[in-house]
Every structure is written in C-alpha cells, then in structure tokens.
Amino acid sequence: MTKNTSTTMTRRIGSTVFKVNIFTKEGGSETMEDKILRLIRREGIDVMRAIMGEEKKSDLDKVTFTSDTLRKYFPKSYTPARMQETIIKLLEQWQKKRQRDQER
C-alpha cells in the first residue's frame, strides 16, 4: 500500500502570501524538487501576472526625480538635502497660494 504525504509551504512575495500544498506518494518517481519545478512551470505565469498587476503601496506613495532633472533648476553648490528643503518650501508656498485663491 502506498502512503500519501502532504507538505505545506507558505511564502510572502510583495503583499501576497502564497500557501502551497504539495502531495506526494511514497515510492513515486517524482522528487519534491521535480514537483515544485513542475508546479512553478504550470502556475508560475499566473502567479507572476498577479504579482506584477498588484498596485504596490510603496510605489504609490513615492515620487522620485533624477538628479539630472533637478540640477538644471539649482546652483551647482546645492546639496541634495538643500534641494529637497527648497522644493518643500516652494510646495508649501504654492499650497498656501492655492488655498487663498480657493477662499476667494
């Protein structure tokens, strides 16, 4: 009589948690590695599409500029920290102006 065994693996990729149950038969010719690779080949494309289609919170909360984009607006002596400070001050001024304009 062959004995069936089950192994469960849980992995987090991004914000998605994958729980995989792998069933094997004692005396079967397929190794655990073979079975995992077969599952990845069969299911991997769907998993990759799901992961890549997710909106990542960190990407939505971040704005990034290259230094080349910003350098043309600042003197060469400005450090990145000073550039950031100036940008924040300008944005605060812009926000105050918008609020004043909306109150009119």
ChimeraX commands (.cxc) that place a marker at each C-alpha (Angstrom):
marker #1 position 0.00,0.00,0.00 radius 0.5
marker #1 position 1.41,3.43,-0.97 radius 0.5
marker #1 position 1.38,6.19,1.55 radius 0.5
marker #1 position 0.38,9.74,0.55 radius 0.5
marker #1 position 2.10,12.64,2.28 radius 0.5
marker #1 position 1.45,16.36,2.21 radius 0.5
marker #1 position 3.87,19.25,2.63 radius 0.5
marker #1 position 2.75,22.85,3.03 radius 0.5
marker #1 position 4.92,25.81,2.12 radius 0.5
marker #1 position 3.99,29.43,2.80 radius 0.5
marker #1 position 5.86,32.29,1.12 radius 0.5
marker #1 position 5.24,36.04,1.03 radius 0.5
marker #1 position 6.07,37.81,-2.22 radius 0.5
marker #1 position 5.27,41.50,-2.01 radius 0.5
marker #1 position 1.93,41.88,-0.28 radius 0.5
marker #1 position 0.71,38.47,-1.45 radius 0.5
marker #1 position 1.02,35.36,0.71 radius 0.5
marker #1 position 1.20,32.08,-1.18 radius 0.5
marker #1 position 0.29,28.84,0.56 radius 0.5
marker #1 position 1.22,25.76,-1.45 radius 0.5
marker #1 position 0.18,22.23,-0.52 radius 0.5
marker #1 position 2.32,19.57,-2.17 radius 0.5
marker #1 position 1.03,16.00,-2.18 radius 0.5
marker #1 position 3.40,13.13,-2.86 radius 0.5
marker #1 position 3.15,9.37,-2.98 radius 0.5
marker #1 position 5.67,7.20,-1.24 radius 0.5
marker #1 position 7.61,5.32,-3.88 radius 0.5
marker #1 position 6.70,7.81,-6.61 radius 0.5
marker #1 position 9.35,8.61,-9.17 radius 0.5
marker #1 position 8.94,12.40,-8.93 radius 0.5
marker #1 position 11.16,14.10,-6.37 radius 0.5
marker #1 position 9.96,17.07,-4.30 radius 0.5
marker #1 position 12.18,19.35,-6.39 radius 0.5
marker #1 position 10.70,17.95,-9.63 radius 0.5
marker #1 position 7.19,18.51,-8.33 radius 0.5
marker #1 position 7.92,22.10,-7.23 radius 0.5
marker #1 position 9.51,22.91,-10.59 radius 0.5
marker #1 position 6.51,21.41,-12.40 radius 0.5
marker #1 position 4.12,23.49,-10.28 radius 0.5
marker #1 position 6.14,26.64,-10.94 radius 0.5
marker #1 position 6.13,26.00,-14.68 radius 0.5
marker #1 position 2.40,25.33,-14.69 radius 0.5
marker #1 position 1.27,28.01,-12.24 radius 0.5
marker #1 position 4.18,30.42,-12.38 radius 0.5
marker #1 position 2.86,32.55,-15.22 radius 0.5
marker #1 position -0.45,33.20,-13.45 radius 0.5
marker #1 position 1.36,34.00,-10.20 radius 0.5
marker #1 position 3.75,36.39,-11.95 radius 0.5
marker #1 position 0.84,38.17,-13.65 radius 0.5
marker #1 position -0.96,38.53,-10.32 radius 0.5
marker #1 position 2.12,39.92,-8.60 radius 0.5
marker #1 position 3.01,42.30,-11.40 radius 0.5
marker #1 position -0.59,43.51,-11.64 radius 0.5
marker #1 position -0.74,44.49,-7.97 radius 0.5
marker #1 position -0.55,48.16,-7.15 radius 0.5
marker #1 position 2.25,48.43,-4.71 radius 0.5
marker #1 position 1.63,50.88,-1.89 radius 0.5
marker #1 position 5.27,51.88,-1.75 radius 0.5
marker #1 position 5.16,52.83,-5.44 radius 0.5
marker #1 position 2.01,54.88,-4.96 radius 0.5
marker #1 position 3.46,56.82,-2.03 radius 0.5
marker #1 position 6.74,57.74,-3.66 radius 0.5
marker #1 position 7.81,60.37,-6.19 radius 0.5
marker #1 position 11.35,60.18,-7.49 radius 0.5
marker #1 position 13.30,62.64,-9.62 radius 0.5
marker #1 position 16.71,62.04,-11.11 radius 0.5
marker #1 position 19.41,64.50,-10.18 radius 0.5
marker #1 position 19.75,65.43,-13.86 radius 0.5
marker #1 position 16.10,66.52,-13.91 radius 0.5
marker #1 position 16.54,68.73,-10.85 radius 0.5
marker #1 position 20.09,70.02,-11.35 radius 0.5
marker #1 position 19.06,72.44,-14.11 radius 0.5
marker #1 position 16.91,74.35,-11.56 radius 0.5
marker #1 position 19.52,74.68,-8.81 radius 0.5
marker #1 position 23.02,76.14,-8.47 radius 0.5
marker #1 position 25.82,73.56,-8.55 radius 0.5
marker #1 position 26.64,74.36,-4.93 radius 0.5
marker #1 position 23.28,73.00,-3.68 radius 0.5
marker #1 position 23.42,69.64,-1.94 radius 0.5
marker #1 position 20.57,67.14,-2.39 radius 0.5
marker #1 position 19.37,68.00,1.13 radius 0.5
marker #1 position 19.28,71.71,0.32 radius 0.5
marker #1 position 17.48,70.99,-2.95 radius 0.5
marker #1 position 14.85,68.98,-1.07 radius 0.5
marker #1 position 14.44,71.73,1.51 radius 0.5
marker #1 position 13.92,74.33,-1.23 radius 0.5
marker #1 position 11.43,72.14,-3.07 radius 0.5
marker #1 position 9.41,71.61,0.13 radius 0.5
marker #1 position 9.37,75.36,0.87 radius 0.5
marker #1 position 8.22,76.12,-2.68 radius 0.5
marker #1 position 5.47,73.50,-2.46 radius 0.5
marker #1 position 4.29,74.92,0.87 radius 0.5
marker #1 position 4.13,78.41,-0.67 radius 0.5
marker #1 position 2.24,77.05,-3.66 radius 0.5
marker #1 position -0.24,75.25,-1.40 radius 0.5
marker #1 position -0.89,78.44,0.64 radius 0.5
marker #1 position -1.47,80.39,-2.58 radius 0.5
marker #1 position -3.93,77.77,-3.82 radius 0.5
marker #1 position -5.81,77.90,-0.51 radius 0.5
marker #1 position -6.03,81.69,-0.67 radius 0.5
marker #1 position -7.25,81.52,-4.27 radius 0.5
marker #1 position -9.94,78.96,-3.32 radius 0.5
marker #1 position -11.21,81.16,-0.49 radius 0.5
marker #1 position -11.94,84.00,-2.93 radius 0.5
marker link #1:1,2 radius 0.2
marker link #1:2,3 radius 0.2
marker link #1:3,4 radius 0.2
marker link #1:4,5 radius 0.2
marker link #1:5,6 radius 0.2
marker link #1:6,7 radius 0.2
marker link #1:7,8 radius 0.2
marker link #1:8,9 radius 0.2
marker link #1:9,10 radius 0.2
marker link #1:10,11 radius 0.2
marker link #1:11,12 radius 0.2
marker link #1:12,13 radius 0.2
marker link #1:13,14 radius 0.2
marker link #1:14,15 radius 0.2
marker link #1:15,16 radius 0.2
marker link #1:16,17 radius 0.2
marker link #1:17,18 radius 0.2
marker link #1:18,19 radius 0.2
marker link #1:19,20 radius 0.2
marker link #1:20,21 radius 0.2
marker link #1:21,22 radius 0.2
marker link #1:22,23 radius 0.2
marker link #1:23,24 radius 0.2
marker link #1:24,25 radius 0.2
marker link #1:25,26 radius 0.2
marker link #1:26,27 radius 0.2
marker link #1:27,28 radius 0.2
marker link #1:28,29 radius 0.2
marker link #1:29,30 radius 0.2
marker link #1:30,31 radius 0.2
marker link #1:31,32 radius 0.2
marker link #1:32,33 radius 0.2
marker link #1:33,34 radius 0.2
marker link #1:34,35 radius 0.2
marker link #1:35,36 radius 0.2
marker link #1:36,37 radius 0.2
marker link #1:37,38 radius 0.2
marker link #1:38,39 radius 0.2
marker link #1:39,40 radius 0.2
marker link #1:40,41 radius 0.2
marker link #1:41,42 radius 0.2
marker link #1:42,43 radius 0.2
marker link #1:43,44 radius 0.2
marker link #1:44,45 radius 0.2
marker link #1:45,46 radius 0.2
marker link #1:46,47 radius 0.2
marker link #1:47,48 radius 0.2
marker link #1:48,49 radius 0.2
marker link #1:49,50 radius 0.2
marker link #1:50,51 radius 0.2
marker link #1:51,52 radius 0.2
marker link #1:52,53 radius 0.2
marker link #1:53,54 radius 0.2
marker link #1:54,55 radius 0.2
marker link #1:55,56 radius 0.2
marker link #1:56,57 radius 0.2
marker link #1:57,58 radius 0.2
marker link #1:58,59 radius 0.2
marker link #1:59,60 radius 0.2
marker link #1:60,61 radius 0.2
marker link #1:61,62 radius 0.2
marker link #1:62,63 radius 0.2
marker link #1:63,64 radius 0.2
marker link #1:64,65 radius 0.2
marker link #1:65,66 radius 0.2
marker link #1:66,67 radius 0.2
marker link #1:67,68 radius 0.2
marker link #1:68,69 radius 0.2
marker link #1:69,70 radius 0.2
marker link #1:70,71 radius 0.2
marker link #1:71,72 radius 0.2
marker link #1:72,73 radius 0.2
marker link #1:73,74 radius 0.2
marker link #1:74,75 radius 0.2
marker link #1:75,76 radius 0.2
marker link #1:76,77 radius 0.2
marker link #1:77,78 radius 0.2
marker link #1:78,79 radius 0.2
marker link #1:79,80 radius 0.2
marker link #1:80,81 radius 0.2
marker link #1:81,82 radius 0.2
marker link #1:82,83 radius 0.2
marker link #1:83,84 radius 0.2
marker link #1:84,85 radius 0.2
marker link #1:85,86 radius 0.2
marker link #1:86,87 radius 0.2
marker link #1:87,88 radius 0.2
marker link #1:88,89 radius 0.2
marker link #1:89,90 radius 0.2
marker link #1:90,91 radius 0.2
marker link #1:91,92 radius 0.2
marker link #1:92,93 radius 0.2
marker link #1:93,94 radius 0.2
marker link #1:94,95 radius 0.2
marker link #1:95,96 radius 0.2
marker link #1:96,97 radius 0.2
marker link #1:97,98 radius 0.2
marker link #1:98,99 radius 0.2
marker link #1:99,100 radius 0.2
marker link #1:100,101 radius 0.2
marker link #1:101,102 radius 0.2
marker link #1:102,103 radius 0.2
marker link #1:103,104 radius 0.2
view
